[in-house]
Amino acid sequence: MTLSQQPTRRLLVATLALSGVAALSAQAAEPVDQQLQEYRQAAQTFGKTLKGELQAAMKQGGPMAAVSVCHERAPEIAAQLSEETGFTLRRTSLKPRATPPTNWELAVLKDFEARRADGESPKTIEWHEVTTVEGEKRLRYMKAIGTQEVCLTCHGTNVDPDLKAKIDKLYPEDQATGFEKGDIRGGFSITAPLDG
Ligand code: HEC
């Protein structure tokens, strides 16, 4: 080997070693990434289905009728999607109407508020972790849900008194009013055993 070849060779060995490390960590990240993609898809389907039914109900029967649709259909859609995907899906919030957060969801939602205060958009705010629960690896995921114009009728600062009375009858502990457009209304929460 000539002197001039030697550095090239060393460089090659170093490059191979580096790519080996990269391949290993890619392998470890792969099941998580794949499952995260499925979670994102499920959260999106959940949100779209709810919003579709909500808007149809508002158009057809107004907000009073739409409250009943939210009351009945939101848990049904969550249950149906959970069954279809094998993941546990739900929605929760720091100011809940129906579903208060668990301890870890509470911590994540608080972090979402901090990220929002730092200027991040609810559209992109998400979080995940791999955790071991009773010896089983689980992937937990949350995605922020932004407050849109259409949400204000039932979650805004100025909810019609008759409508609020109907909401309070169904949810005596309701805290889910006083939101403004762009606020984080809550989050989708998805958990399941980590595959692979
Ligand atoms: C017609 C009234 C109405 C409108 C409009 C409405 N919601 Fe709700 N929302 C409800 C009701 C009722 C519940 C409780 C549903 C249940 O029992 O699971 C709820 C629950 C929620 C929850 C679950 C967390 C919690 O507080 O328990 C989230 C998140 C949420 N709404 C977000 C939204 C968003 C985002 C929009 C706008 C796209 C919206 N809502 C529009 C009535 C409404």
Boltz pocket constraint, residues with backbone or C-beta under 6 A from the ligand:
constraints:
  - pocket:
      binder: B
      contacts: [[A, 51], [A, 54], [A, 62], [A, 63], [A, 64], [A, 66], [A, 67], [A, 68], [A, 70], [A, 71], [A, 72], [A, 74], [A, 75], [A, 91], [A, 92], [A, 93], [A, 95], [A, 96], [A, 97], [A, 98], [A, 99], [A, 100], [A, 145], [A, 146], [A, 147], [A, 148], [A, 150], [A, 151], [A, 152], [A, 153], [A, 154], [A, 155], [A, 176], [A, 185], [A, 186], [A, 187]]
      max_distance: 6.0
